[in-house]
Amino acid sequence: MSGGDEAPDATVTAAEIARSAGVTRAAVSNWRRRRSDFPAPVGGTPASPLFSLADVRRWLEGRREGREASGEARLWQALRVAHGEEMVGALAAVGGHLRGDAEGLADRAAREAVDGLAAGRTPTEVMDALVARLLESTARTALDGASTPRLARAVRHFAGETSGTVFDPACGIGSLLVAAGGDGVRRRLGQDTHADARRVAQVRAALAAPGAAEPVRIAAGDSLRADAFPGLRADLVVCEPPTAVADWGREQLLIDPRWEAGVPSRGESELAWLQHCYHHTAPGGRAVVVLPASVAQRRSGRRVRAELVRRGCVAAVAALPPGLAAAHALPLHLWLLSRPSGAGRPRATVRMVDLGANSPDGPWEPQRHQEARVPLVDLLDDEVDLTPGRYVREPEPDYAVEYARLREELEARLGRLRALLPELPPRGGAGGPDDGVPVAVSDLLAAGLIRMDGEEIVSVNGQVDPDYVRGFAGSAAHTRRGTSSSGTSRAGLRAARLPRMDVERQHRYGAAFRSLEAFERELAELTGMGDRAARLARDGLTGGALDPPPARDGDDAAHPSTMTDGDASVGREDWTR
């Protein structure tokens, strides 16, 4: 990190420290645990602490920790020094500088960092890199909502391309507005209440399409209460609106013509935004709106949902995987609306897409079993639940083929499982693991014989076998602290005490521990396969896809559970007592 006078209240997260120092998050966690002089948190929460930027910088410079910061990291640091927590405004200033505004960026160190970074990248790449950092920092809380790059890619896929107008009525910093529509867009329009966010969106949209036929326009204000484009009918509308807004203006907007499907209730602000987007969609155009999954099934919104479906407004609902939202890990839905262009046949089905099991990085094109065409009549019941998972079903397996394959795989794994369990002879004579004074793992760390690389133990000079350490530290007899879902806790690992032994004997113990770990992994996989085989067999037998094995001579006599007619009558009498 470079020197300079920091704003007194400038703080950074552990993730920002890692990116600035060019190390992993695990390395920062190691510094906090192993270095008593690492700066203490000055705010935040135990799960997400905040550190003084000035203190962290001095600590890193004094110990030369981490590699030299990249140009991107130096720029971010310079902006933090000059702007403190007002990082949205800082990005707007960078955008102005990149577009040639001489007064856009007042801080000299920041200007030099921008110029250095822009020498090897396009202005759009510079802004995208800064936006990615903004969404990972605490400064994102200054925005009502900010679409992540992953979400922008998903919206771009489902929105398709257009050669007309793209509109985002709650554009924020412009992520969806810039991403959607493709290179042939004629003009991009947006509206937002946040002044600095509008500046960032304006710059990003202008940089993304320098040769656009019409200039980008980002209007100020709340789109629901003060629509800046009342007569606009766009070819493509995209939006990730604010959620759970208690006062969205319902009382003042009761007779507004935008509510084609009915006035949403006070607790359904998302359905107000959905209809606002549809109102601004041109005939033949479409809208893609990002909404929480709960909007598809909340009881208070069923009347509006039913009318939207009945009118043929809803073309599709797509369930996205968790990890696409900026502020939470809950899943999101994309609502795809389309306005008919003429007096053609009314929509008869809604396309339901369930990508919930996919990676948050895609793919976004569903496989055949991930989508379904649902007739409107099946949606218009008492609940009007538009959750895709309710209608999209996994395909029925080929029970005979799958069951036979699992039986063969289980047989092969059972053989491997026995081979993995090491043959351990009884201990005899001296030289066992309990002889001598034990040594603490913390002493091995302090002496530099081992080090921690994230959750892994690494031998520094070959005098200590890492698997010997992990094996003894994880045993009930040598652990002072409990374990977590990821194995022995870090605190418990440091407190564990190990028997002293030479390296050759350590290696023998380490090999045994490795074999036991492999045995445990194989056993866990085998258990899952066994459960799958049992479910397949049961479902195949009850569903008519599989038959029980044919009877063999002597089965009745040899099988104790087989009853004669007399036995059966006794059983029935017993059941009725």
N, C-alpha and C positions, 0 to 999 in steps of 0.2 A: 504494500500500500504506500502511496506517495504521501509526503508530509503536507502540512497546511493547517490552517485554523478551522476547526470543526465548529459547526453550530452546537451550542452547549447541550441541546436536547436531542441531538441526532442519535438514533438507536438503530441496531441491526439485529436480524434474526440469525440463528445458527446456520440456516441455509445460505444467507447472504454472506456470512463469514467464510463459509466453505467455497462459494463461488469466487469471492474476492481473492482468497489465498490460493485458489487453484487446487483444492483438495476435496475429499469426499466429506459428507456429513458425518460419517463414522470417525474420521480423523478429528473433527471438531469435538465430538463427544469424548474421544480419548484425551484430548487436551484438557477438557473440563474435569475429567476424573483423575488424571494422572499428574497434572500440573497445579500445585496448590496456589500458584500466583496468577492463574488465569483469571481475567476479570469476572467478578460476580455479576449476576443479572441485576439490571436496574429497573426492570418492569416486566410486563407480560404476565404469563402464568407458568406454573411448574412444567406444564406440557409444552409450552411455546414461549420460552423466556426471551427477553430483549436485553441487549448488551449495549453499552456505550460505544459508539463508533470510535471516539478518540482513544478510549482505553484499549480497545481491541487492536487498533492500529499500532499504538505504542508497544503493546505486548508482542505482536507479530514482528515488528521491526527489530525489537531488542533480541529476539531469538532466531531471526531469519527463518521462521517457519513458513512452509508453503513455497511454491515456486513464484516467480515474478508474475504479477497480475497481468492479465491480458488487457488489450486496449479497451475492450468492452467493459471489463471490471474497473479500469482506471476512470473511464468516463462516468460510470455509475457512482463511483466514490466522489468524484468531483461534483457531480450533481447533488449528492447527499450533503456535501459540505456547504454548497451554495444555497440549497433550497430546503434543507432539513426534511421534514415529513411531507412537504408540498411537492411530491414527485410527479403528480399528474401535470401540474403547471410546468415543472422542469422539462417533461417530455414535449409539452407544447412549445417551449422555448427552443429546444433542440430542433424540432420540426421547422420552426420559423427560420432558424439559422441555416438549415439544409436547403431551404427554398430561397436563400439569398437575402433574408432580412438581416441587415447589419446590426440592428438593435435587438434582435430576437434573443440573444444569449449574452447577458452582461458579464458573466464570470469568465475571466481570461483562461483559467485552467480548464474549465469546461469546454470553451471554444477550441482550445488546442487539442483536447482529447477527442472532440467530435471530428475535427479536421483530420487527425491521425487515423481515426477509425474509418472515416469516409474515403480515405485514400485507397483502401483495399476492398471496399464494399459499396453497393449501391445505396442511395438514401433510404430506399424502402427496406433494405436488409438491416440498416442501422436502426430504424424505427421499430421494426419487428423484434429485434434483439432486446431493445429497451422495454418494449411492451411485455415480452416474456418475463423479464426481471420484475417489472411492476406487479404482475399477477402473482409472483412468488413472494413478494414483500408485504410488510404490514401496511404499506401505503395504499394497497388496493381497497382498504376499508373506507377510503374517502369517496369511492364510487358506489352508487346504488347497486350496480351490477356490471360485470365485465366479462364478456365471453372469452373463453379460453381458445387458444389456437386449435386444439382438438375439436372443440364444439364448432368452431368456424368451418373446419374441413367437413364435418358431418352435414352442416347446413348447406354448404356449397354443393355437396353431392346430391342431396335431395332436391335442392332448388333448381338445379340445371342451369342452362344458359339463356340469355335473352339479349336482344339488340335494342331494347327500349330503356325504360326507366326503372331503377332500383330504389326502393324507399325503405328506410328504417325509422319508425316513429319514436324509438327509445334507443338511439344509436350508441350512447356512451362514448367510448374512445374509438368507435368505428370498426370493430373487428368483423362483424357480420356484414356491414355495409360494404366494406372493401373486398371481402372474400367472395360474395355472391355475385352471380350473373355472368362471369366470364369476361373476356377481353373486348367483347363487342358492345358493352353497355354504352348507351348514348349519354345518360346523365345519372348522377347519384344524389339523392336527397335524404336528409335526416333531420331529426329534431331531438333535443335533449335539454334537461334543466341545468346541467353542470357546465359552467362556462369553460373551464380548462379542458374538460373532456371533449367539448365541441371543437375546441382549437386542435386537439390531437386528432380527432376524426377528420376534420377539414384537411389537415396536412397529409394524413395517411391516404385519404381518398385521392387527393390531388397528385401525390407522388406516385400512386399506383397506376394512374391513367393520365400521364402528362399531355397526351394528344386528344383528350376527350372532346367531343363536339360541343358540349356545354359545360360550364364550370360547375364544380361541386357546390352545393348549398346546404349548410347545416343551420337550421333555425333554432332559436331559443324558446324555452317554455315547456310546459307540461302538455303533451299531445292530447290527453283526454279532456282537460279543462280548457285549453287554449290551442286548438288545432291550427297550426301555421299553414297547412295546405288543405283547406276545406274542399276544394274542387279537384284535388289530385286523384287520378286513377292510374296507378302504376302497373307496369307489366309484371313486376316481381316485388313483393313486400316480404322483408325478413325482420325478425324481431325477437329479442330475449327481454321481455318486459319485466319491470319490478314485480315482485311476488308478495303476497300476503299484506297488501296495503289496505288498512282498515278504512281510510277515508279517501276514496278515489274520485269523489265528486258526484255520487249517485243522486243525491237530492237536487243538485243543480242541473242534472242532465237527464231527468226522467223522460222528457219528450224529445230527446235528441234523435234524429233520424238514423243514427248509426246502429241502433239496437234492432236490427232486422229480425233477430231471433228472440227478442224480448229483453227487458231490462234486467241485467244481472243483479243478484242480491248484494248487500253491502259486503259480505265476506267473499265475493267472487270477483275480485278485481281482475284476475287473469282472464276471465271470460269477457270482461269489458274490453281489455286489450285485444283479445282474439277477434271480436266483432269490429273493433276499430281498424285492425289490419284488413279484414275482409271488406270493409266499407271503402278502403282506398285501393282495392284490387280492380283493375280494369276488366271488362268482358274478355274472356279468353286468357286472363292472367291468373296468377297463383300467389299464394302466401305461405310462408313457412315460419311457424311461430314456436318458440321454445317454451315449454310449460312444465311445471312440476307434475310428476306422475299422478298425484292426488286429484288433479283437475279432472281426470278422465272418469272418476267414480264418486266424487263427493255428492252427497244427497242434495245439498243446497243448489247445485248447478244442473240437476238432471233435466229441468224444464227447458233451459236454454240449449243444453246438449241435444235434447230430442228434436228441437226445432231446427237446429243446424243440420242434423242428420236428415230430417224429413225434407228440408229444402234442397238437399243435395250439395250443401256447401263443403262438407268434409270429404276430401278425396282419400286421405290416408292418415293413419296415426302410427308413428314409429317409436318403439321403446328403445332407448339408447342404453349402452352399458354404463355402470357407475364410473365416476372419475372424470366427467366432462365439465362439471360445474366448477366455478372458481372458489366458492366459499364453503362447499360441503361435498360429501361423497354420495349423496342420494341420486338415484337414477332420474333421468329427464325423458320427456316425450317431445317428439316433433309432431305438430299438427299441420297437415298439408291441406290447405283450402284452395278451391278453384271456383271461379265465377263463370258460369256458362256464357258462351259468346253468341248464342242465338236460341232458336226454338227447337233445339234438337231433343233427342230422347233424354229424359231425366236420369240421373245417376241411380243405378239399381244396387250397387254394392259399395262398401268401404274397404279399402286395402289395409289390412292389419299386418304390421311388421314387428317382429320381436328380435332385437339384436342384443338383448340383455346379457347373453353369455359371451358375446364377442369382446375382444380387447378394446379399451378406450381409444386405441389408435386405428381401429377399423378391423377388417374391411366393412364398408358401408353397404355394399350390394348384398342383399339377403340371399341365402340359399333357399331352395324350394321349400324345405321344411320350416323355414323361419317366417313365412308369410302366408296369408290366407285372404280370400275375398269373401267378405261377410255380407249377406243380403241385409238391406235396411230393416226388413221386418224382424230379423233376429236381434237387431240392436235396440229396437224401439219397444223394450219391455218396461217393467216398473222401475228398474235401476238405471237403464241407459248407460251401462258401464262400457266405456270405450277403451279399456285397458287391453292392449294387444295380447298379453299372455293369457287372457281368458279365451281367446279364439284360435291362437296358433298352437298347434300340438306337434310334439315330436313324432316322427314317423314310426309306425309299428315295426319292430325288428323282425328279421327272418329267424323265428325261434329255433328252427331245426339247425340251421347253419351256425348261428351264434352260440347256441348251447353246446354243440359239438366242438366248436373252436375253444370255448372256455374250459371244457373238460380236458382237452389236450394240453392247454396252457397250464392248467392247475397241476396236472400230472408232472409236467416238466419242472415247474417251480417247486413242487414238493421235493424233488430230487436235489435241486440247488439249495433248498432251505436246510436240508440235513447236512450237506457238505459245508455250509457256512458256519454252523454251530461248532465251535472248536472243541476238540477233545482235551479236557483239562484233568490231568492226573492229580491225585491227592497230594497235598504238600507233605514233604518229608525232610527232616533235617533242618539245619540253620539256613539263614540267608533269605527268609521270607520277607514279605513287604512290611511287617510290623516291627522289624528289628531296627534298633538305633533311634536317634532323635529325629523326628520328622522336620521337614522344611516347609515353610509357608510359600504359597505361590507369589504372594506380594514380595517376598524376599528375592525370588528368582527374577521378578520384574525389576526390582530396584537394582539388582546386580547386573542387569543387562543381558542375562542369559536367555531370556525370552522376551518377546514383545507381542502386543495385541494389534492385529490388523482387522479392524472392525470386530467381529465376533470370533475371529480365528486366532489361534495361538501359533506363533512363528518362532522357531529356534534360531537364535542369532548366530551362534558359532558351532552348532552341532553337539554341544555338551548335554542338551536336554531333548528328549523325544517328546514332541507336542502331543501325540496320542496317549502317551503314558500320563502326562499332566491332565489332559481332559478326562481320561478314564477314571483316575483316582479322584479328581475333583468332583466328578459327577456321581460318585457312589455315596450311599447313605452314611457310611462310616467316616467319610472324610469331608463332608460338606456341613458348614455351619449355617448357611442360609438356604432358603428354598430355591426351587427352580421355577422358570417361566415356560411359556409355550415354545420358546426358541431354544430351550436347553438350560444349562446352568446359568444362573444370573451372574452378571459381571461382579457384583459385590460378593456373592457367594464364591465365585471362582478365585478372587484375590484372597479371600479368607481361608480357603481350603489348605489343608496341610498334607504333604506327600511324604511317603517313605523315601529314605535315601538309598540309592543303589547305583551301580555303575551303568554306563551307557549301554553296554551289551544287554544287560538284564532289562533296562528300560525298553529297548527295542522289542524284546520278547513280549513284555506286557503290552506295549503299543500295538503289536501285531494282533494279539488276542483281542484287545479292545476294538480295533478296526473291524475284525471279523464279527464281533458281537454287534457292532453298529450296522454292518451290512445285513446281518441276520434280522435285526429289528426292522430295518427298512423293507426287506423282502417279506417279512411276516405281515407288516402293515398292508403292503400291496396285495398279498395273498388273501388277507381278510376281506379287502374290498372286492377282489375277484370272486371270492366265495359267496359274498352277499349278492353280487350280480348274478351268479349262476343259479343261486337258490330262487331269486326273484323271477328270472327267466323261466325256470322249470315250473314254478307255481303258476305264473301267468299263462305259460304255454299249455299246461294241463287244464286249467280252468277255462281257458279261452278256446280250446279245441284245436290248437296248433300242434300240440304234442300228445302222444299216447303213452301210458305207463308201459313198462317193459313186459314182454309176454311171460305168461306163467311157465314155470319149468317143473319137471317131474319131481314130486316130493316137496314142493314148496309149502303146501298146506300143512303137511305133517311137521315140517321143520320150522315153520315160522310161528313163534309163540303167540303172535297177535292175531292169527287167523282163527276165527270162531266157527264152530259147527252150528247147525240150526238150534241145537239144544243150548249151546253156550249163548247164542244170541238172545234166546228167550230169557235166560237168567239175567243177562245184561239189561234187558228192557225192564224186568221186574226191579232190579237194583236201582235203575234211574228214576223209577216212580216212587220209591220209598221216601 
